Amino acid sequence: MAATARLETTRDGNPLVVLENSAIRVEFDPYAGGSVTRVRDKRSDSDLQLAERLRVAAQGVHPAPSLWAIEEEAGAWSMLAICGEVGLSATFTLHPTEAKVQVDATLHNRSLTEALETDLGLAWPDSDGMGPGACWRHDAETRSGIGVLAEDDFAFRTEGNGLWKHPVRWRLAPRQSVGFRCLWVALADLPRVDTVTSHLAMAVGDRLCLRVFAPVVQGRIDLLVEGQPMSAPFTAYPERTLAIDLPPGTERVAVVGDRRQLLAEWPSPPNPQTPRATPTSPPPWWLDTLQAFGHGRTDRTALKYGLSEVGLRGLAHALLGTEALRNDQPAEASRWFEGALGFASDDHLAWWALAFSRRLANLDEQDDDRWALVGAHEAAPLEPMLRVEAFLSQPSNHREPSPLLAPLAAIPGLLAVCAATLLETGQLEQTARFIDEALRHGEDPMLRCVMAATVLRSGRMAAQAAEHASHIGALSELKPQGMVQRAAVDAVAAALGS
């Protein structure tokens, strides 16, 4: 059977994403950050319990519920988990026939003003071993296991507590993204695992046992036996174990490809521990500009100066677009956001902001004219602000809570994150209309706080803000995520007291 992806439910009625082909079945829990719950190896007709709880992870991003989409025919599924101003997305693609899952993960700083120091990698409790760019677990009794193989430029290091991270910490500038790719490979028919690479796994004892993960591999095996070199050609086939008796006293084994490239060696070389990188900070004047902008004070001269600085241009365009929205100039904002995408075409929030601005400026007279919205869907179909825009672009004459926002309401705190993104644009009427609808899906103290701050900023009667604040409880118990939510809490506390 070809690789397929589908949605199933557990006995408790919880959703379960399943990737399956003729070799393997992998089950994921999308409400636990895409964590693996079960791997069934069809070749050995056994469960690989060692793979449980393997997931993509980032500092500050817990196994949060996610938005997800399934590509059935492609044998893939994608998820987006948002924790405050951090967006973690991942796509899991199953090989058509082999027991391999390709994982493409991206960490995105969603803020317009705050830099984010973070790292990205995998969480995998109780992993057994690690080589350069690889970690794995293996059960000698069942002769099976699973290996995680990183790209050549992404070597893992352990941080304890089952965390495997890239050795470099990034300081993500506002709206900056960073990502990596790795393979999850189910291992079978190996007595143990001594070395795992992106090409193969091997065990070395009295015999050399070799399993390759790619098409047929040809080359040679070099041995060092009691100081004497030996060499022999080999051909290895996927899903088959190549076993070769080793001479007594074998000190070193090297597997060399047909182009003389080293594919694997035993004993494995030590994993290089890359020194922790010192984050490169933006110029001090730019940090001051971002901080002032986050508090609603705009230095237009500084923003325009950022247009001439390499590395700042895309963000400067986005900030100027947001300033135009705050001044109720959506047509000008659309021009700035379109310019921002010229420097950062992967910034899906800029795509959303462009579509949002064009609608407010009446630049899209018909649905067919909403090319920016199409671009936003293509860039990030799971982006929750697209559902917000879908709601805001429709007449609000429905009696029941809008089904467009129901998937967002199912994830705690996500509606408040979306409200903060809207409030950051300064479009208070749009923000209030969205929050009114969001509150129909259930109470949320942070959502009430953002609504109270929106009312206060609009200059309306404080009584209306006080009504919303009465549903919050103690402001000190709120846990704001990001600058906008923190500013909302401070504004409500200053105006109405704690």
Stockholm file with secondary structure:
# STOCKHOLM 1.0

chainA/1-498         MAATARLETTRDGNPLVVLENSAIRVEFDPYAGGSVTRVRDKRSDSDLQLAERLRVAAQGVHPAPSLWAIEEEAGAWSMLAICGEVGLSATFTLHPTEAKVQVDATLHNRSLTEALETDLGLAWPDSDGMGPGACWRHDAETRSGIGVLAEDDFAFRTEGNGLWKHPVRWRLAPRQSVGFRCLWVALADLPRVDTVTSHLAMAVGDRLCLRVFAPVVQGRIDLLVEGQPMSAPFTAYPERTLAIDLPPGTERVAVVGDRRQLLAEWPSPPNPQTPRATPTSPPPWWLDTLQAFGHGRTDRTALKYGLSEVGLRGLAHALLGTEALRNDQPAEASRWFEGALGFASDDHLAWWALAFSRRLANLDEQDDDRWALVGAHEAAPLEPMLRVEAFLSQPSNHREPSPLLAPLAAIPGLLAVCAATLLETGQLEQTARFIDEALRHGEDPMLRCVMAATVLRSGRMAAQAAEHASHIGALSELKPQGMVQRAAVDAVAAALGS
#=GR chainA/1-498 SS CCCEEEEEECTTSCEEEEEECSSEEEEEEGGGTTEEEEEEETTTTEECGGGTTCEEEETTBCSCCCEEEEETTTTEEEEEEEETTEEEEEEEEECSSSSEEEEEEEEEECCSSCCEEECEEEECTTCCEEETTEEEEEETTTTEEEEEEECTTCCCEEEETTEEECSSCEEECTTCEEEEEEEEEEEESCSCCSEECSSEEEEESSEEEEEESSSCEEEEEEEEETTEEEEEEEEECTTSCEEEECCTTEEEEEEEETTSCEEEEESCCCCCCCCCCCCCCCCHHHHHHHHHHHTTCCCHHHHHHHTTSTTTHHHHHHHHHHHHHHTTCHHHHHHHHHHHHTTCTTCHHHHHHHHHHHHHTTCCCSGGGCHHHHHHHHHCTTCHHHHHHHHHTSCCCCSSCCTTSHHHHTSTTHHHHHHHHHHHTTCHHHHHHHHHHHHTTCCCHHHHHHHHHHHHHHTCCHHHHHHHHTTTCCGGGCCCCSHHHHHHHHHHHHHHCC
#=GC SS_cons         CCCEEEEEECTTSCEEEEEECSSEEEEEEGGGTTEEEEEEETTTTEECGGGTTCEEEETTBCSCCCEEEEETTTTEEEEEEEETTEEEEEEEEECSSSSEEEEEEEEEECCSSCCEEECEEEECTTCCEEETTEEEEEETTTTEEEEEEECTTCCCEEEETTEEECSSCEEECTTCEEEEEEEEEEEESCSCCSEECSSEEEEESSEEEEEESSSCEEEEEEEEETTEEEEEEEEECTTSCEEEECCTTEEEEEEEETTSCEEEEESCCCCCCCCCCCCCCCCHHHHHHHHHHHTTCCCHHHHHHHTTSTTTHHHHHHHHHHHHHHTTCHHHHHHHHHHHHTTCTTCHHHHHHHHHHHHHTTCCCSGGGCHHHHHHHHHCTTCHHHHHHHHHTSCCCCSSCCTTSHHHHTSTTHHHHHHHHHHHTTCHHHHHHHHHHHHTTCCCHHHHHHHHHHHHHHTCCHHHHHHHHTTTCCGGGCCCCSHHHHHHHHHHHHHHCC
//
